[in-house]
Amino acid sequence: MATATTLSPADAEKLNNLKSAVAGLNQISENEKSGFINLVGRYLSGEAQHIDWSKIQTPTDEVVVPYDKLAPLSEDPAETKKLLDKLVVLKLNGGLGTTMGCTGPKSVIEVRNGLTFLDLIVKQIEALNAKFGCSVPLLLMNSFNTHDDTLKIVEKYANSNIDIHTFNQSQYPRLVTEDFAPLPCKGNSGKDGWYPPGHGDVFPSLMNSGKLDALLAKGKEYVFVANSDNLGAIVDLKILNHLILNKNEYCMEVTPKTLADVKGGTLISYEGKVQLLEIAQVPDEHVNEFKSIEKFKIFNTNNLWVNLSAIKRLVEADALKMEIIPNPKEVDGVKVLQLETAAGAAIKFFDLAIGANVPRSRFLPVKATSDLLLVQSDLYTLTDEGYVIRNPARSNPSNPSIELGPEFKKVANFLGRFKSIPSIIDLDSLKVTGDVWFGSGVTLKGKVTVAAKSGVKLEIPDGAVIANKDINGPEDI
């Protein structure tokens, strides 16, 4: 922890004042208070690591293992059961669907056939448990924003063959930028006074909640951590098997970059260790190089496999000092600061940590309604086990690029504007702007642009087939 000696007198005073103020916040635990003060102390001491660009090396295949080089699996179902008995699945469930106009946890947005992200996750693990007679538990890490709603939602799985556990990540007070006082002490005692400090917090929260010790006591060895909105993040036994055989304490799944992913963090070899390089750490003069697909060919999917005993060892030693991500916000006109960390940045603290260069199919996040259009279309099918699988009828390996205007941003509006989701198997790109409505059974091919003139409602009729066209009015259809 940053001690007063590493801080300037002014900063040391700031930290002491903050400590006194935080001590009086009875909404949070002692663990949360000390975690928060620790984070702020590190931030004030300016321990931000400066990356020496000349020392960055491209990781070898030993460090970032190509997927097809992973050890093959045994065909014996008893061996598969042994692997699964060591596994826990943890989904990061702290996000609200606010970007898509929803008020509750993002994981309850309906993705396909009336099923939500959470329904699909439960279906997948149920299928594994039923097939191999194992008991893979599901953990949901909520934030104080999603906790109450998630508890209600989880009740509907009471009769499933999975143990579902929920726990909360830390709740930290937002800092008023001007005087470094906690926002809740300034009279903002509602939810806006607080924030969840990013998913890097998964490790201490797992420990503080008591879940980590309970899992270790049951003989669990590895946790598979993934975002609940990544439909491609399914249990992969090849990766788990490889980690157990090679005693790797941490594995980050990476996948080849496309032009859509240029801002994603990448893995580098640096001073003999594998570590995550995020765009925020890149010196300005190297940002274009960072974004190029030539030098940095892979990016982090945030599918992580981590050894549970190693998490316990490192959290107890307070050794997980991930890079701090300052996130400035404004609440009711007051400028505040949130300090966050990312789980991927922890890779450098674990022994024998590796990356696995996985197929793109393991990265299918739904961040916006344009992604929802992809996964609800004929480009994907849904299996009985809850897996969203890409339609082999599409010859192009990459997905079409889709840009929908602000009228489509909220899920409810998006659903209202499509009588049915168009066929997009042969689509390369779609751009929609203005007041556009789609009929049922529409087929889109090649490059399609639909732009309604201001104040005009443009309706695409039922059954229309539109190929390589710019449409500005009914006469163009």
Disulfide bonds with the S-S distance in Angstrom:
none
